[in-house]
Amino acid sequence: MTSTIHDLGYRRYDGERLSSRAAWSALFTHGLRTLFGLGRPARSKALPVFVLIMSNIPAYISVFVSSETGLPIRHAAYFTGVSILYILFAAAQSPELFSRDQANRVLPLMFSRDLSRLQYASARLLSVLVAIFLMVLIPQLVLLLGGIGMAADTMTAFQERWATIGPILAVSLLASALLGTVTSAIAFWTPRRHLATATAVGLFIVLGAATTALGSTSVLDTKTAQLFNPIVVLDFCNRLLFDEPSRRVVRTIAHPLSVYVLVLAAYVAVSLGAIFWRARTVDA
């Protein structure tokens, strides 16, 4: 018995074959567009647009009603007030990359190309980090630049407030690193998108409840127990970086900034370990 190979007439690819770096760049760009719903149906744009609008409206209102005495909303308080939106964005959008790729069974196709598993994970993760970084950064820049522009003496306001750019970048980086890595790790280990979102939100709620429970017992004092809640730790970093602690918050900040940054770094390190471990072991 003989077999025959038929030429079905498919057109062969004769173009330039790019390196894995080009594949990584394409995957990163695609991920960033997906997170903001670009090139996707309207329902995919609903959450990113909602978060973007709701996190920026207070900044524009604050700029428009600002007077010579300054902005009615300070940078640290602003981040604290809208941080729940960033948590929602990270928890809902990270699964759009990691969980959806597994649910749609596209990982075998990606890994069969000139793209390693670690490159895949890093490209997807960086997309999430950049998206959250931009979400946090934009309203803070609106407050900064709007406050300078609306001041009676623009040059004086610029000299006084431009130093705020450092804390703005630092808080944006810390928030994106924490929220991005934690939610990405959960999404990578949970192929079902809605379950991944619920798990991420539930984790932050459970950690908050555990912190309260530990602080109310004799096992740990309240100020030490708060280190187990990454959202509280992130808010303390935010307050200390901008040097704008409220009277209520001052009573609960018991450690220097370096301690809180190290705690966040620990959460990020554990999440990164989970992401790259999953990248090595996921079926494809």
C-alpha positions in Angstrom: 0.0 0.0 0.0 1.4 3.4 -1.0 0.5 6.8 0.1 0.5 10.0 -1.9 1.3 13.5 -0.6 -0.9 16.0 -2.4 0.0 19.7 -2.9 -3.1 21.5 -1.8 -1.8 24.8 -3.2 -1.4 26.7 0.1 0.8 29.7 -0.3 4.2 29.4 1.4 5.6 32.2 3.6 8.6 33.7 1.9 9.0 36.8 4.1 11.5 37.6 6.7 11.5 35.4 9.7 11.9 37.6 12.8 13.5 36.6 16.1 12.0 35.7 19.4 12.4 39.3 20.4 9.9 40.4 17.8 7.5 37.7 19.0 7.9 38.9 22.6 7.2 42.5 21.5 4.1 41.5 19.5 2.8 39.5 22.4 3.4 42.5 24.8 1.7 44.9 22.5 -1.3 42.6 21.9 -1.6 42.2 25.7 -1.6 45.9 26.3 -4.3 46.4 23.6 -6.4 43.6 25.1 -6.3 45.0 28.6 -7.7 48.3 27.3 -10.2 46.7 24.9 -8.6 48.1 21.8 -9.5 46.3 18.7 -12.1 44.3 20.6 -15.9 44.4 21.0 -17.6 47.2 22.9 -18.3 45.0 26.0 -14.5 44.4 26.3 -14.0 48.2 26.5 -16.6 48.7 29.2 -14.6 48.0 32.3 -11.3 49.8 31.2 -13.3 52.9 30.2 -15.3 52.8 33.4 -12.2 52.6 35.6 -10.4 55.2 33.5 -13.3 57.7 33.7 -14.2 57.1 37.3 -10.6 57.4 38.5 -10.0 60.6 36.6 -13.2 62.6 37.2 -12.3 63.6 40.8 -8.9 64.8 39.5 -10.5 67.1 36.9 -13.1 68.4 39.4 -10.3 69.1 41.9 -8.3 71.0 39.3 -11.3 73.1 38.2 -12.3 74.1 41.7 -8.8 74.7 42.9 -7.9 78.1 44.3 -4.8 79.9 45.3 -4.6 77.8 48.4 -4.1 74.7 46.3 -5.9 71.6 45.3 -8.8 70.5 47.5 -7.7 66.8 47.1 -4.1 65.9 47.9 -2.2 63.2 46.0 -2.0 60.7 48.8 -5.7 61.0 49.7 -6.6 60.8 46.0 -4.8 57.5 45.5 -6.4 56.0 48.7 -9.9 57.1 47.5 -9.7 55.5 44.1 -7.5 52.5 44.8 -10.5 50.2 44.8 -10.9 50.9 41.1 -7.3 49.8 40.5 -7.9 46.6 42.4 -11.0 46.0 40.3 -9.2 46.7 37.0 -6.3 44.4 37.9 -8.5 41.5 39.1 -10.8 41.7 36.1 -8.3 42.3 33.3 -5.3 40.1 34.2 -7.4 36.9 33.5 -8.1 38.4 30.0 -4.6 37.4 29.2 -3.4 34.5 31.4 -6.8 32.7 31.9 -8.1 33.3 28.4 -4.9 31.9 26.7 -5.4 28.7 28.6 -9.2 28.5 28.1 -8.8 29.1 24.3 -5.9 26.5 24.2 -3.5 28.8 22.4 -0.5 28.1 24.6 0.6 25.1 22.4 0.6 27.4 19.4 2.6 30.1 21.1 5.2 27.6 22.6 5.7 25.9 19.2 7.1 29.2 17.9 10.4 30.8 18.7 9.2 31.9 22.1 10.1 30.4 25.4 7.8 29.8 28.3 9.5 32.5 30.4 9.3 35.0 27.5 5.6 34.3 27.2 5.1 34.9 30.9 7.2 38.0 31.0 5.5 39.6 28.0 2.0 39.0 29.4 3.0 40.1 32.9 4.7 43.3 31.6 1.5 44.1 29.7 -0.5 44.0 33.0 2.1 46.0 34.9 2.2 48.8 32.3 -1.6 49.0 32.1 -2.0 49.4 35.8 0.9 51.8 36.0 -0.8 54.0 33.4 -4.1 53.8 35.2 -2.5 55.0 38.5 -0.2 57.6 36.8 -2.7 59.5 34.6 -5.0 61.0 37.3 -1.9 61.9 39.5 -0.4 63.8 36.5 -3.8 65.5 36.0 -3.6 66.7 39.6 0.0 67.8 39.3 -0.1 69.6 35.9 -3.6 70.9 36.5 -2.7 72.4 39.8 0.4 74.1 38.3 -1.6 75.4 35.3 -4.5 76.8 37.5 -2.2 78.5 40.0 -2.0 82.3 39.9 1.8 82.2 39.6 2.6 79.2 37.3 6.4 79.3 37.7 6.3 79.4 41.5 3.7 76.6 41.5 6.0 74.6 39.2 9.0 75.0 41.4 7.0 74.1 44.5 5.1 71.1 43.1 7.4 69.6 40.5 9.2 67.5 43.2 6.0 65.6 43.6 6.7 63.7 40.3 9.1 61.4 42.2 6.4 60.1 44.7 3.9 59.9 41.9 6.1 57.6 39.9 7.1 55.6 43.0 3.5 55.0 44.0 2.4 54.1 40.5 5.3 51.6 40.3 4.5 50.1 43.7 0.8 49.8 43.0 1.3 48.2 39.5 4.0 45.8 40.9 1.8 44.6 43.8 -1.6 44.4 42.0 -0.2 43.3 38.7 1.9 40.4 40.0 -0.7 39.1 42.5 -3.6 39.1 40.1 -1.5 37.7 37.3 -0.3 34.8 39.4 -3.9 33.9 40.4 -5.0 34.2 36.7 -2.2 32.1 35.5 -3.2 29.3 37.9 -6.9 29.6 37.2 -8.0 29.0 33.5 -11.5 30.2 34.2 -11.6 34.0 33.9 -14.5 34.7 36.3 -13.2 32.4 38.9 -9.8 34.1 38.7 -11.3 37.5 39.2 -13.4 36.3 42.1 -10.3 34.7 43.7 -8.2 37.8 43.3 -10.9 40.0 44.9 -11.5 37.4 47.6 -7.8 37.2 48.4 -7.6 40.9 49.2 -10.8 40.7 51.3 -9.6 37.7 53.2 -6.2 39.3 53.9 -8.0 42.4 55.2 -10.2 40.3 57.4 -7.3 38.3 58.7 -5.4 41.4 59.5 -8.3 42.7 61.6 -8.7 39.3 63.3 -5.0 39.1 64.2 -4.9 42.6 65.4 -7.9 42.0 67.8 -6.1 39.0 69.5 -3.2 38.8 71.8 -1.1 37.0 69.1 0.0 40.1 67.3 -0.5 43.8 68.0 -2.5 45.8 65.4 0.4 47.6 63.9 2.3 44.3 63.2 -0.8 42.5 62.0 -1.3 45.3 59.4 1.8 44.1 57.6 -0.2 41.0 56.4 -2.6 43.2 54.5 -0.9 44.3 51.2 -3.5 47.0 50.4 -2.9 48.7 53.8 0.8 48.4 53.4 0.5 50.0 49.9 -1.5 52.8 51.4 1.1 53.4 54.1 3.8 53.6 51.4 1.6 56.1 49.5 1.1 58.3 52.6 4.8 58.3 53.5 6.0 58.9 50.0 3.8 62.0 49.5 4.4 63.0 53.2 0.7 63.6 53.5 -0.4 61.3 56.4 -3.8 62.2 57.9 -4.3 62.3 61.7 -6.1 59.0 61.6 -3.3 57.3 59.6 -0.4 58.7 61.6 -1.6 56.8 64.6 -1.4 53.5 62.8 1.9 54.0 60.9 4.4 52.3 63.1 7.3 51.4 60.7 9.5 53.4 58.4 8.9 53.4 54.6 11.7 50.9 54.0 9.8 48.2 56.1 6.6 48.7 54.1 8.5 48.6 50.8 10.2 45.3 51.8 6.8 43.8 52.7 5.5 44.7 49.3 8.6 43.3 47.7 8.0 40.0 49.5 4.4 39.8 48.1 5.8 40.6 44.6 8.6 38.0 44.9 6.2 35.3 45.9 3.8 36.2 43.1 6.6 36.2 40.5 7.8 32.8 41.7 4.2 31.5 41.2 4.0 33.0 37.7 7.3 31.6 36.4 6.8 28.3 38.1 3.4 28.0 36.4 5.1 29.0 33.1 7.5 26.1 33.4 4.9 23.5 34.3 1.7 24.5 32.5 0.4 22.0 30.0 0.9 23.1 26.4 
